[in-house]
Amino acid sequence: MAETADVEDLMEMRSGLSRVFEEIIGSQKTAAGVAISPESSLSCSAVLACVRVLSESIASMPFNVYRRLPGGGKEIAEDHPLQEVLAYQPNDWMTSFEWREWVQSQMLLWGNAYCHIKPGRRGAVDQLIPLHASRMKVVRLENERLQYQYTEEGRPTPTLYRQDQIFHLRWLSSDGVTGYVPTSLSRDAIALARATELYSSSFFGNGAQSGTYIETDQPHKPDALQRFKQQWDEAHRGPDRAFKTVVMPHGFHKKNDPVNNQHSALIETRRYAVEEISRAYRVPMHLLGDLTNVRYSTVEQGAIDFATFSLIPHCRRWQFACRRDLITDDRNYFVEFDVSSLMAGDYEARSQFMREMFNMGVLSVDEIRGQIGYNPLPEGLGNKRFVQVNMQLLDAFTVNNPNGATQPQ
């Protein structure tokens, strides 16, 4: 029994190492014949476009620390030390845009993003130092806390970090500790797209012609045939050598493979592969540059749907991770992305919305000017609210006063 248990433990350990090696290193090829890893998947143009769209969108939105007001509402806490870190410069060499873009791309490729929380002159969170996800191992301790083991390049012994020393942004997870590797779950779809890209490159690199084979009238020695093949490739292979004059030795005949791209439906396959990757990352096709099935009348709604169903879940993931790892006084402070500009629609719809809010007294002139990038009016002239004079309270309409007329005092 002991030997059986030892064998099972060994098999489980080997299985775990194999899975990690396959997912992170990408040594095992897919059914499409292409090895896919988080880093190599960026060679696929569709994956690169999805990662760029989501990362740059997260990095572009205003990201601030807010203070809860006693009477309700919020205001940007410019005096809070974390505001300088998150909104402007998280460390000595990265801007807030660059840092958020890096963190989001790490999570989209590796399923996890890690940063070392370093205290300093700006408080408990002075700098957020990026740590590559491929070198991190997360262990759940007996006290239900997490320990982060990071292996530096060139160091055999990992550096141990406590849970309160790491900012961890994780994707969908099976154990709540580490996120799945997205490029591993979608490995076959990415491999199909990459394989069609490589095939197309090879096809057009061969002068947009399928494979060529040479037929001879008489048998020849293998060395002679190999020399002829090498001379043929050097003279005619590649787009810059296409359509050159062919000089064939006596008894040699050039023939082409009858299979072509129309028979293999290459274009349709490439579009299908891009759709699969787009579906996995939940990015609309028109944001990847494919306007085949897009109508300009629906692009605006498509952009709002992208913000609602793609960006806002990522924003919530960021906000709760910051609350857990970075904010100590979470009763009075919180972080939030400003997605209002993405949900506003076109200028006509936005103007109509602001007009309605202004007529109901919800927004003042200065608040409207602030949303369109204008400065407030001088001397507080724009800090006023207006309502329509023909509005009346519902309680004013009674049996004795069916018209709701104002009673004389």
URBELPE-V544511 format. One record per backbone hydrogen bond with DSSP energy under -1.0 kcal/mol. NH is the residue of the N-H (numbers start at 0). CO is the residue of the C=O. E is the energy in kcal/mol with one decimal. If there is no record, write none. Layout:
nh;co;e
NH;CO;E
NH;CO;E
This chain:
nh;co;e
4;0;-2.4
5;1;-2.5
6;2;-2.4
7;3;-2.5
8;4;-2.7
9;5;-2.4
10;6;-2.7
11;7;-2.6
12;8;-2.5
13;9;-2.6
14;10;-2.5
15;11;-2.6
16;12;-2.6
17;13;-2.4
18;14;-2.4
19;15;-2.4
20;16;-2.7
21;17;-2.7
22;18;-2.7
23;19;-2.7
24;20;-1.4
25;20;-1.1
29;33;-1.5
32;29;-1.8
40;36;-2.2
41;38;-1.2
42;39;-1.8
43;40;-1.6
47;43;-2.4
48;44;-2.3
49;45;-2.3
50;46;-2.7
51;47;-2.3
52;48;-2.6
53;49;-2.3
54;50;-2.5
55;51;-2.7
56;52;-1.7
57;53;-2.2
58;54;-2.3
59;55;-1.4
60;56;-1.3
63;335;-1.8
65;333;-3.8
66;74;-3.4
67;331;-2.5
68;72;-1.7
71;68;-1.7
74;66;-1.4
76;64;-2.9
77;75;-1.6
79;76;-1.5
82;79;-1.2
84;80;-1.0
85;81;-2.7
86;82;-2.2
88;83;-2.5
95;87;-2.0
98;94;-2.6
99;95;-2.5
100;96;-2.4
101;97;-2.2
102;98;-2.7
103;99;-2.5
104;100;-2.0
105;101;-2.3
106;102;-2.0
107;103;-2.1
108;104;-1.7
109;105;-3.2
110;106;-1.3
112;168;-1.6
114;166;-1.6
115;128;-3.0
116;164;-3.1
117;126;-2.9
119;122;-2.5
122;119;-1.7
125;117;-1.9
126;117;-2.2
127;89;-2.0
128;115;-2.4
130;113;-2.3
134;131;-1.3
135;132;-1.2
136;148;-2.0
138;146;-2.9
140;144;-3.0
143;140;-1.5
146;138;-3.0
147;160;-2.5
148;136;-3.2
149;158;-3.0
150;134;-2.3
154;151;-1.9
158;149;-3.7
160;147;-2.7
164;161;-1.5
165;162;-1.2
166;114;-3.1
168;112;-2.5
170;110;-2.7
179;171;-3.6
183;180;-1.5
184;180;-1.8
185;181;-1.9
186;183;-1.3
189;185;-2.3
190;186;-2.7
191;187;-2.3
192;188;-2.0
193;189;-2.6
194;190;-2.9
195;191;-2.1
196;192;-1.8
197;193;-2.5
198;194;-2.4
199;195;-2.5
200;196;-2.5
201;197;-2.5
202;198;-2.7
203;199;-2.6
204;200;-2.0
206;203;-1.4
207;202;-1.3
212;254;-2.7
214;252;-3.0
216;250;-1.8
224;220;-2.1
225;221;-2.4
226;222;-2.2
227;223;-2.1
228;224;-2.4
229;225;-2.3
230;226;-2.4
231;227;-2.4
232;228;-2.5
233;229;-2.2
234;230;-1.5
235;231;-2.3
236;232;-2.0
240;237;-1.3
251;248;-2.0
252;214;-2.6
254;212;-2.2
256;210;-2.4
263;259;-1.6
265;260;-1.6
268;264;-2.1
269;265;-2.5
270;266;-2.3
271;267;-2.4
272;268;-2.3
273;269;-2.0
274;270;-2.2
275;271;-2.0
276;272;-1.9
277;273;-2.6
278;274;-2.3
279;275;-2.0
280;276;-2.1
282;277;-2.1
286;283;-1.0
287;284;-1.5
289;284;-2.0
297;294;-2.1
301;297;-2.3
302;298;-2.3
303;299;-1.8
304;300;-2.5
305;301;-2.1
306;302;-2.0
307;303;-2.4
308;304;-3.0
309;305;-1.7
310;305;-1.9
311;306;-2.1
314;310;-2.6
315;311;-2.7
316;312;-1.9
317;313;-2.2
318;314;-2.7
319;315;-2.4
320;316;-1.7
321;317;-2.5
322;318;-2.0
323;319;-2.0
324;320;-2.4
325;321;-2.5
326;321;-1.7
329;327;-1.4
332;328;-1.6
333;65;-1.9
335;63;-1.9
337;61;-2.1
342;338;-1.2
349;345;-2.4
350;346;-2.6
351;347;-2.2
352;348;-2.2
353;349;-2.4
354;350;-2.3
355;351;-2.1
356;352;-2.4
357;353;-2.4
358;354;-2.4
359;355;-1.5
360;357;-1.2
361;356;-2.2
362;356;-1.1
365;381;-2.4
367;363;-1.8
368;364;-2.5
369;365;-2.4
370;366;-1.5
371;367;-1.2
373;368;-3.4
380;377;-1.7
383;381;-1.3
390;387;-1.1
395;392;-1.1
396;393;-1.4
397;400;-1.4
403;400;-1.2
